Amino acid sequence: MSFSASEIADALRQQAAYCKGLGSPLNAGLLEVLAEEAVPGAEWLHDLETIEGGLMEGAISIRVMGAFHRRVLDFPEIPLAGYYASVGGRFESDYDAARFEESVRSLLSEHAAFLPQFIRHPPQTNEVARAAGLVAGLLEVARLFGRPFRLLEIGASGGLNQAFDQYGYRFETPSRAATWGSLESSVQLAPGWQGGTPVVSAPLEVSERGACDIAPLDIRDEAVRRRLEAYIWGDQLERLNRLRGAMEIGRHLDVLPDSAGAAEWLAEKLPARSEAEPCVVFHSIMWQYMSANDQAEIARMIESAGRKTQTGNPLAWLRIEPPSPVELPEVRLRIWPGGEERLVGHAHPHGLSYRWQGWGG
């Protein structure tokens, strides 16, 4: 599929507004400049026009932001780096717009050296703060199952959420607070929390864990770690430090996902589970990047496995995904036998806050 310059410009502006709303004025400013530069015939657009999938599925804006941040991380002496907190810069509210635009255009003039190379890969963010929603959901599963379960994650990128039990968590509301995990870990997650707190006394124990990704990232490789850093927004230093802490933990654990598409991987893993083994399938902010056919096939497989479950080997499907590109991600949990599904919470796209309802009952 190919896109026109005007379609790409519209996508950049839409993402710019999204970034502004999520506290990244740097990326909002960057994308607004690039939208103005997205005119028919602009050489740098050629690499974007043939990305597979739609504008959303192809994540064009995310790829571009990641490419620019990667260049800054690799070359912190260039003018644009002065605006990136990740390398010691600052993006002030009263910034010199003309000077900023010139630094962006200067980097564009060198696009042949970095833009095509970076954007050919689909984005993989591995946002660690989403692990708080995962843990809250898994605590619900643990309470309902009452015993250890197998955990299967699809679209796992570098596998950092596989190490969820190596992080520390604090779920705090005005009336109460609850903690879970390793309070001595270098990664401590304390998202804004509304609603009930998770039942942290539930027996959350994973008997076996596995993960897959169509292009898994081996975080033991320094170049891979730098790629993951590039996808973090360059003016959000707390997120970057959290990712670096998680990668340091993960590189010492065997968390590398299997190299496989989600459908083919689940087709192998789901039938192989023990008749007496509870199982949880999990994913976060990856569904929107899949084709409708793949989505339908994965849902069909999980539902088929669910219909075959008995009381002794329950199955859960936990996901943190937005119902549409402009809505907050939902935390949904479906349990078999029975197949009942409930909305258990809403999440900030980067996992920074949650409105929690829980399973109830």
N, C-alpha and C positions, 0 to 999 in steps of 0.2 A: 504494500500500500504506500502511496506517495502523498505528500501533503503540500499545499501551496504555502507561499511565504505568509500570506494573510492568516491562514489557519494556524501556522506555527506562532505567529505574533499574538493571536488571540489566546492560545494556550499559555504562552509566557505571561501575558497580562493576568490571566486567571490565577496562575500559580503565584504571581507577585502579590495579588490581593490576599491569597491564602497565607503566604509567608508573613505578610504584615500582621494579619490577625493572630498568627502563632508566635509573634515576638521575634521575628527575624527581619528587621528593617534593611539589613545588609543585602540579603537575597532578594527582598522586594525591590530595592534600588537596582540591583544587578539585572534582574529580569525585565524591569521597565526599560532600562537602557537597551537591552538586547531586543526587546519588542520593537523599539524605534529603529533598530538596525536591521530588522528582518524585512528587508525590501526585496522585491523580485530581482534576481541576479546577484544577490549578496553571496559571495563565495562560501562563507562559513556555514550557510544553510544547507549546502549540498549534502553534508554528512548526516543531517537530520531528516531530510526529505524522504528517505527510503527505509527508515526504521520500521521493523515489522510491528504489526498491531495498530490499534487506534492511537490517538494522541494520549489518551489516558493509559491504555494498556502498555504503550511503548514508553511511557513516563519520560517524555522528551525533556520537560523542564527539570526534572530530577537529575537526569543525565548531564544536562548543561551545568547546573549548579555544582554537581560533583566534579565535573571536569575542571571548572575554574578553581574550586577549592583545592583540588589535587595539585594544580600548577602552583598555587600559593604555598602549599605545604612543602613542595619540592624546591621552590625558589623564593624563600621569604624575603629576598632583597628586591624583588620587583615592586613597582609603585603600587599595584593593586593590593599587595600584602599589607600595606599600612592601614587597611580598613578591616582586616580579619583578626579577631581576638585570638584565634587559634595559633597565631604566630606573633602575638604581642601587639597587634594593631587595635584600632578602635574606629567604630562607625558612629560618629556623633550626629545628633538630630539636626544640627546646623551645618552639616558637611558642605563642602564646596562641590556643588553638583557638576560644574563644568570640569573640574579637575578629576572627579570620580569617573565621569563619562570618558575622559581621555585615557585614564588608566585601563578601563575596560576595552576600549577600542585598540589600544596598544597591544593588549594581550590577544585580541581577535586577529590582529595582523600576523600573529605567529601560529594560527590555528592548525596549520598543517603538521606541526610538531607534536601537538597534544590532543586536540579535540577528537579527531576520528578514532584515535587509538583508545581513548577512554570511553566514548559513548557507544561503542559497539557492544559493550557488555550491559545487560539489563541491571538496573539498580538493585542492591542488596544492602539494606540498612542495619539489620540486626539491632533494632532499638531495644536496649537492655531494660529500660524502665517499664516496658510492657510486661516484663516478668512479674511485676506486682499483680497485674490482672490475671496472669497465668496462675500464680500461686493462690490467689483468692478463689479462682475457679477450681483449682485442684483440691483445695481444702474442702470445698463443697462436695466434690467427687469422693474424697477420702471419708467424709462424714457419711455419705450415702452408701459407699461400698463396704466400709469398715475393715478393709484389709489391703495389703500391697497390690499395686496394679502395674501393668506394662504401659509405657508412654511412647507414643509414636508421633513425631512431629514432621509435617510436610512443609516444604518451602523454608528450610531452616537456615539458609545462607551459611554463615560460619559456625552455626551450632551453639551460639552463646547462651541461648535460653535453655539449652540442655543442662547447663550448669546452674540452673535456678536455685538449687538447694545449697549452693556455695555462697549465696548473697544473703544480706540481712535485710529485714523488712520491718517497717513500722507503719501500722494502720491507725491513724489517729483522727478522732472527731472531737467536737467540743465537750462531749460527755464521757468519752472513754478512749483508751488506747490499747492496742494489742501488738505484740511483736512475734516474729517468726524467723527462723533461719539462723545464720551465723552472724551474731552481733559483733564479731571481731573481723569480719570480712572487709576487704578494701572497697567493696561495693555495697553501699547502704542505700536502700530505696525507701523513701518516706513521701510518697505522693500525696497531694491534696486528696482528702477522703471525705465523702458525704454518704450518709446512709449508715446501715449497720456494718460493723466490722466483721471480718471473717472469723469463723470458729477455729482459732489457732490450735486448739487442743485436739482437733481431728487427727487421726493416725495417718498422716501423709507419708507414705513410703513407696518408692518406685522399685519394683522388682527387677525391671529391665527397661532400658531406654534405647530408642533408635530414632534416626532422623534421615531425611533425604533432601536433596536440592538438585535441580536440573544442572546447576553449575556451582557446586559447593566450593566454599572458600576455606583454604587451609590457613588458619591464623598463626601457624608456626612460621609462615613465610612473611618476612618483613614487608615485601611489596603488597601482599594481600592485606596486611594490617593497615598500611597506608591507604589502600583503596577504601576500606571500610571507614577510616577516619574522614576521607574526602566526602562521603555522603552525609556526614554530620554537618549541620549548618554552621558556617564559620564564625558566627557571632554568638554561638551558644556553647560557651566553654564548659559549663557544667555537664552537658550531654557528652561532650568529647572526652572529658576526664572520666566519666562513668564508663564509656566504651573502652577506653584504654585500660581501666582497672579490670573490666570483665575479660578483655583479651589476654591480660597477663595471667588471670586465673585459668582461662580456657586453654591457653597454649601448653599448660602443664597437665591438662586432662585429655583424655582421648574423646574429644567431642566432634571430630570431623564427620559430617554427614555423608551418607552414601551418595554417590553420583547417579541420580535416577530421577525421572519424572515422577510426580506424585501418584499418578494413576497406576503406572506399572509397578511402582514400589508397594503401594497398598494392596495391589492385586496379589502380591507375593506374601506380604506380612499379615494381612487380616486372616486369610484361611489357615495360616500356620500357628495361630495362637492356641494355647491350651484350652481344652474344654472347661477347665476349672480356673482359668486365669482372667481376672478383670482387665480391661484394656481402655485406654484413653487415646483418641486421635485429637491432635491439637494443631492449630496454625494461627498466625497473626499477621495482618496487613500484607497478604500475598494473593488473596483470592481475586482481587480486582485486576491483577496482571495476567490472569489466566484466560484462555479462550472460553467461550460459553460451552463448547463441546467438552473441554476438560473439566470444567466445573460440574457439568451434568454427570459425567462419567464417575467422578470422585464421589459426588453425593449418592449416586446409585449404588456404588460399591459399599459405602459406609452403611447406607440404609439396608442393603441386602444382608450384610454381616449382622446388623442389629436385629433383623427379623429372625435370625437363627440363634440368637442368644437365649440362654436360660438363666434362671435366678442365680445359678452358681458361677456364671461367667459374664457379668454385665459389661456393657460397652457404653462409653461416653464419647461425645463429640463436642469439644470445647473450641470456640474460635473467637478471636477479637478482630472483627472486620467491619468496615463501614457499609451500611446498606446502599449508599450511593456516594459519589465523589464529594458531595457538599454536606454530608451528614456526619455526625460524630460516630466513631466506631462503637459497635455494640459488642458486649460480651454475652455470648449465647452458649447455652449448655443443653444438650439433648442426651437422654438416658434411655438405654434399652436394658431389659425387656420393657416393652410398652411404647417406646419411642417418643415420650413426652419431651417437649422442648420449652424452655423458659428463657426469657431475657433476664439475665442476672445482674447486668450493669451496663453503664456507658463509660467509655474511656476517652481521655484526651488522645489525639493521634500519636503523640510521642510518649504516652504513658505517664504524663506528669500529674494527672488527677483522674479521679474516678467517682462516679455516682453509683453506689452499690445497692442492689436490691437483694441479692442472694437467691438461693433456691427456695427458701422458706420451708415450712412444714417441720 
